[in-house]
Amino acid sequence: MIVIDHSTDLNFAGAKGNYASHPMHSYAAKFPPQLPRWAIEEFTQKGDKVFDPFVGSGTTLVEARILGRNSYGTEIDPLSRLIAQVKCTLVEELTLLLHVISQARHPAIRDFLYIVFSSIIYTKGKGSMANVMDLAHSRPHRVMKDAPPDVEKAFLARLKRLRKMMEELWAQSEHQVEAKIVGNDARHVPALKTNSMDLVFNSPPYVNAIDYQRGHKFSVFWLAGALHTTPEEYLGLSKDYVGSDRLSKAECLQRISNPLGVQTIDAFVRQLASQNHLKLAGIVQAYFENMRLCMLEMLRVVKPGRPVIIVVGPSNIKGAFIDTPQALGELAEHLRFGSSTFRCIQILERKLDRDKRQLPITRGIFGDGMKVEHAVVLEKINRGEISL
């Protein structure tokens, strides 16, 4: 059985996260690198395999590489996939300079330069080269420039900073391990074999908490060709995001008519529906239906007796509180893959540092800002091990 060392303070108050390639590109709601580092050090050994199904900007993959673990991720957002892959790909300084001079014919260098370009658009404050600010919080505001920005100067300055980050990653990392993106859908990851991962660590989207597309679209529209998409195709992905609110009323009604059979979730959906918040009820139902599929895939790929850790917080929707961590813990124990299921070992609480976890301060109908989140620790077991 998995044993948790409770001496670790998961708040990580005062801890710095701007080392190696972590600060390479602004990104909404990044968790501190100390969080995946804790899980990786606590539950794996060097050479083990770590999977993050919601890889985001690649924090888990960078930490795994530094700690000498092989790591794999999936991510639906094409800009996020590129950011994550670049942040965990080792590029030696001389190789970097050589390929910059030769017009970046090497794919890894080309991707690196794309991220340099994106990072001068998608940024906090007034530093963006676009006429917008606050992109890193996914709530952009139009701000006209006093004078045309010096794009070339900004690009070269950013290139210098990001090159130093990659040099630091090179110096800190284990070079013999791999770190790569293996898919774009956490609900279906055929690239990973059954019973192959030593740890699954992830922080899935909250229920409609962050609109990543709204912040990413400026970079994606500029880099559409490099990302093998079009602006229209990118915006069309919105309905497939876990936690999306892009659902028709008809789809919401259809979803809430099919309860999941998990008490906490079904009761909350019924509560919203009884208050005539039918679309919200459908959004919540869709979120947990999608999380069920994602967690089934986590159950499939993780080795027996090994942990799956899901970092998520509670939500307050229309004045109704839903204990999302508890709900996911209950949902996990309803899942079946062959003879396997999950046992919820413990749900650990950590306080959010708003300087290090860019979550919404307020969300209107979605209640007050988030002050805590939880690490739901699951263990893959044989169904015969379930205690009655």
C-alpha positions in Angstrom: 0.0 0.0 0.0 1.2 3.5 -0.8 2.5 5.4 2.3 2.5 9.2 2.4 5.1 11.2 4.3 3.1 13.9 6.0 6.1 15.9 7.1 6.2 17.7 3.7 4.6 21.1 3.6 2.7 21.2 0.3 2.1 24.9 0.5 5.7 25.6 -0.6 5.5 29.1 0.9 8.3 31.3 -0.4 9.7 28.7 -2.7 11.1 30.0 -6.0 10.0 28.5 -9.3 11.9 30.6 -11.8 14.7 28.2 -12.4 15.7 26.1 -15.4 13.2 26.5 -18.3 10.1 27.0 -16.1 9.7 30.7 -16.7 10.3 30.4 -20.4 6.7 31.3 -21.4 3.8 32.9 -19.5 1.0 30.4 -18.8 -2.3 30.7 -16.8 -2.7 28.6 -13.6 0.7 27.0 -13.5 1.3 25.0 -10.4 4.6 25.5 -8.6 7.4 23.1 -9.8 7.8 22.0 -6.2 4.5 20.2 -6.4 5.4 17.7 -9.1 8.9 17.5 -7.6 7.4 16.4 -4.4 5.4 13.6 -6.1 8.2 12.5 -8.3 10.7 12.3 -5.4 8.2 10.7 -3.0 6.9 8.0 -5.3 9.5 7.2 -8.0 13.1 6.3 -8.5 15.6 7.4 -11.1 14.8 5.9 -14.5 11.0 5.5 -13.7 8.3 6.7 -16.0 6.0 9.6 -15.2 2.9 10.6 -17.1 1.0 13.9 -17.0 -2.2 13.7 -19.0 -2.9 17.5 -18.7 0.7 18.6 -19.3 -0.1 22.3 -19.8 3.2 24.2 -20.1 5.3 21.2 -19.2 6.1 21.8 -15.5 6.0 18.1 -14.7 8.1 17.1 -17.7 10.8 19.6 -16.8 10.9 18.4 -13.2 11.0 14.8 -14.2 13.9 15.5 -16.6 15.9 17.3 -13.9 15.2 14.4 -11.5 16.3 11.7 -14.0 12.8 10.2 -14.7 11.4 9.5 -18.1 8.3 11.6 -18.7 5.3 11.7 -21.1 2.4 14.1 -21.5 -0.7 14.7 -23.4 -2.3 18.1 -24.1 -5.2 19.2 -26.3 -4.0 22.8 -26.8 -1.5 23.0 -29.7 0.4 26.1 -28.3 0.6 24.3 -24.9 2.0 21.2 -26.6 4.7 23.2 -28.3 5.6 25.2 -25.1 5.9 21.9 -23.1 8.0 20.1 -25.6 10.4 23.0 -26.0 10.8 23.5 -22.3 11.9 19.9 -21.7 14.0 19.4 -24.8 17.7 19.8 -24.2 19.5 22.0 -26.7 23.2 22.6 -26.2 24.4 26.3 -26.5 26.8 25.7 -29.4 24.1 23.7 -31.3 21.6 26.5 -30.7 23.9 29.2 -32.0 24.9 27.1 -35.0 21.3 26.6 -36.1 20.2 30.1 -35.4 23.0 31.2 -37.8 21.9 28.6 -40.4 18.3 29.8 -40.4 17.1 27.2 -37.9 16.8 24.2 -40.2 16.9 21.9 -37.1 13.3 21.2 -36.0 14.1 21.5 -32.2 15.7 24.9 -32.8 12.9 26.1 -35.0 10.4 25.2 -32.3 12.5 27.0 -29.7 12.4 30.2 -31.8 8.7 29.9 -32.2 8.3 29.9 -28.5 10.6 33.0 -28.2 8.3 34.6 -30.7 5.1 33.6 -28.8 6.6 34.7 -25.5 6.8 38.3 -26.6 3.1 38.2 -27.5 1.7 36.1 -24.7 2.9 37.9 -21.6 1.8 39.7 -18.5 1.4 43.5 -18.2 2.1 45.9 -21.0 5.1 44.1 -22.4 3.2 42.3 -25.0 4.0 43.1 -28.6 0.3 42.9 -29.4 -2.2 45.6 -28.3 -3.3 43.5 -25.4 -2.3 42.9 -21.8 -3.0 40.2 -19.1 -2.9 37.4 -21.6 -1.2 35.2 -19.0 -4.4 35.3 -16.9 -6.5 34.4 -20.0 -8.5 37.6 -19.7 -6.9 39.9 -22.3 -7.6 43.6 -22.4 -7.0 45.9 -25.3 -4.3 48.5 -24.7 -3.1 50.7 -27.5 0.6 51.4 -27.6 2.0 55.0 -27.2 4.5 54.2 -30.0 5.1 51.2 -32.3 6.9 48.5 -30.4 10.4 47.5 -31.3 9.7 43.9 -32.1 13.2 43.0 -33.2 14.7 44.3 -30.0 12.1 42.5 -27.9 12.7 39.3 -29.8 16.5 39.4 -29.4 16.3 40.3 -25.7 13.9 37.5 -25.1 16.1 35.1 -27.1 19.0 35.9 -24.9 16.9 35.2 -21.7 15.4 32.0 -23.0 18.8 30.7 -24.2 20.1 31.2 -20.6 17.1 29.2 -19.3 17.9 26.3 -21.7 21.6 26.4 -20.6 20.4 26.1 -17.0 18.1 23.2 -17.9 21.0 21.5 -19.8 23.3 21.8 -16.7 20.7 20.6 -14.2 19.1 17.7 -16.2 19.7 14.0 -16.6 20.5 13.6 -20.3 19.8 9.9 -20.7 16.1 10.2 -19.9 13.3 11.1 -22.4 10.7 13.8 -22.1 8.1 14.1 -24.8 4.5 14.8 -25.7 2.7 11.5 -26.7 -0.8 12.7 -27.6 -3.4 15.4 -27.6 -6.3 13.7 -25.7 -6.0 12.6 -22.1 -9.1 10.4 -22.7 -7.3 8.2 -25.2 -3.5 7.7 -25.1 -2.6 4.7 -27.4 1.1 5.6 -27.3 1.3 4.4 -23.7 1.2 0.7 -22.9 -1.1 -0.7 -20.2 0.6 -1.0 -16.8 3.6 1.0 -18.0 3.8 4.2 -15.8 5.3 4.4 -12.3 3.4 7.6 -11.5 0.6 9.6 -13.0 0.6 13.2 -11.8 -1.6 15.9 -13.2 -3.7 19.0 -12.5 -6.8 18.9 -14.7 -8.8 21.9 -15.7 -11.3 23.1 -13.1 -15.0 23.3 -13.9 -15.0 26.3 -16.4 -12.3 28.0 -14.3 -9.7 29.1 -17.0 -10.4 29.9 -20.6 -7.0 28.9 -22.0 -8.0 29.5 -25.6 -8.9 33.1 -25.0 -5.4 33.9 -23.9 -3.6 31.6 -26.3 -5.4 32.7 -29.5 -3.2 35.7 -30.2 0.0 33.5 -30.4 -1.9 30.7 -32.1 -3.2 32.9 -34.8 0.3 34.2 -35.6 1.8 30.6 -35.4 -1.1 28.7 -37.0 1.1 27.3 -39.8 3.8 26.2 -37.3 1.2 24.6 -35.1 -0.4 22.8 -38.1 -3.8 24.4 -37.5 -5.9 27.4 -38.6 -7.6 30.0 -36.4 -11.0 28.4 -37.2 -9.8 24.9 -36.3 -8.3 26.1 -33.1 -11.4 27.9 -31.9 -13.4 24.7 -32.9 -11.4 22.7 -30.4 -13.2 24.6 -27.6 -16.0 22.1 -27.2 -13.5 19.2 -26.7 -11.6 20.8 -23.8 -12.3 19.2 -20.4 -14.2 21.8 -18.4 -15.5 23.6 -21.5 -18.8 25.5 -21.2 -19.4 25.4 -25.0 -22.4 23.1 -24.7 -25.8 23.6 -26.3 -28.9 23.6 -24.0 -30.1 20.4 -25.8 -26.8 18.7 -25.0 -26.9 19.8 -21.4 -30.4 18.4 -21.0 -29.3 15.1 -22.5 -26.3 14.9 -20.2 -28.1 15.6 -17.0 -30.7 12.8 -17.8 -27.9 10.3 -17.5 -26.4 10.3 -13.9 -23.0 8.9 -13.3 -23.9 6.9 -10.3 -21.6 8.8 -8.0 -23.5 10.3 -5.0 -21.6 13.6 -4.6 -21.7 14.4 -8.3 -25.2 13.3 -9.0 -26.6 15.2 -6.0 -24.8 18.4 -7.1 -26.1 18.2 -10.7 -29.6 17.6 -9.4 -29.3 20.6 -7.1 -28.4 22.9 -10.0 -31.1 21.4 -12.2 -33.8 21.8 -9.5 -32.8 25.5 -9.3 -33.4 25.8 -13.1 -29.7 26.2 -13.8 -29.9 23.6 -16.5 -27.0 24.7 -18.6 -24.7 24.9 -15.6 -25.9 21.4 -14.5 -25.0 20.1 -17.9 -21.6 21.7 -17.9 -20.8 20.2 -14.5 -22.1 16.8 -15.7 -20.0 17.0 -18.9 -16.9 17.9 -16.8 -17.2 14.8 -14.6 -18.1 12.6 -17.6 -14.9 13.7 -19.3 -12.9 13.3 -16.1 -14.2 9.7 -15.9 -12.8 8.9 -19.3 -9.5 10.6 -18.4 -9.2 8.7 -15.1 -10.0 5.4 -16.8 -7.0 6.0 -19.1 -4.9 6.9 -16.0 -6.1 3.6 -14.4 -5.1 1.7 -17.6 -1.5 3.0 -18.0 -0.3 3.1 -14.4 1.3 0.0 -12.9 -0.5 -1.9 -10.2 0.3 -0.6 -6.7 1.5 2.7 -8.1 -0.1 6.1 -7.5 -2.2 8.5 -9.5 -2.2 12.0 -8.1 -4.8 14.6 -9.2 -4.4 18.2 -8.1 -7.7 20.1 -8.1 -9.7 22.5 -6.0 -13.4 22.8 -5.0 -15.8 25.0 -6.8 -18.6 27.3 -5.8 -21.2 27.5 -8.6 -24.3 29.7 -8.2 -23.8 29.7 -4.5 -23.6 25.9 -4.4 -20.4 24.3 -3.1 -19.0 21.2 -4.9 -16.2 19.3 -3.3 -14.5 18.4 -6.5 -11.5 16.6 -4.9 -13.9 14.4 -2.9 -16.1 13.9 -5.9 -13.1 12.7 -8.0 -12.0 10.4 -5.2 -15.5 8.8 -5.2 -15.5 8.6 -8.9 -12.1 6.9 -9.0 -13.4 4.1 -6.8 -16.3 3.4 -9.2 -13.9 2.9 -12.1 -13.0 -0.5 -13.5 -10.4 -1.6 -16.0 -10.2 -5.4 -16.3 -9.6 -6.6 -12.7 -8.3 -3.2 -11.6 -9.8 -0.2 -9.8 -8.6 2.7 -7.7 -8.4 3.1 -3.9 -8.5 6.7 -2.7 -5.6 6.8 -0.2 -5.9 10.3 1.0 -6.9 13.9 -0.1 -4.2 16.4 0.9 -4.9 20.1 1.2 -2.5 22.9 0.2 -3.0 26.7 0.4 -2.7 28.6 -2.8 -0.1 31.2 -3.3 -1.7 33.6 -5.7 1.7 34.8 -6.8 2.5 31.3 -8.0 -0.8 29.8 -9.1 -2.6 32.2 -11.4 -6.2 31.3 -10.7 -9.3 33.6 -11.1 -9.9 36.1 -8.3 -13.6 36.0 -8.9 -15.7 34.3 -11.5 -19.1 35.8 -11.1 -21.6 32.9 -11.2 -18.7 30.6 -10.4 -18.2 32.1 -7.0 -15.3 33.6 -5.1 -11.7 33.0 -5.9 -10.0 29.7 -5.1 -8.0 29.7 -1.9 -7.1 26.0 -1.5 -6.6 23.0 -3.7 -6.1 19.3 -2.9 -3.9 16.5 -4.1 -6.1 13.4 -4.5 -3.8 10.4 -4.0 -5.1 7.2 -5.7 -3.6 3.7 -5.8 -4.2 1.2 -8.5 -5.3 -2.1 -6.9 -6.9 -5.4 -7.8 -10.6 -5.4 -7.2 -10.1 -8.3 -4.8 -8.2 -5.9 -2.5 -11.3 -3.7 -1.9 -12.2 -3.8 1.8 -15.8 -4.4 2.5 
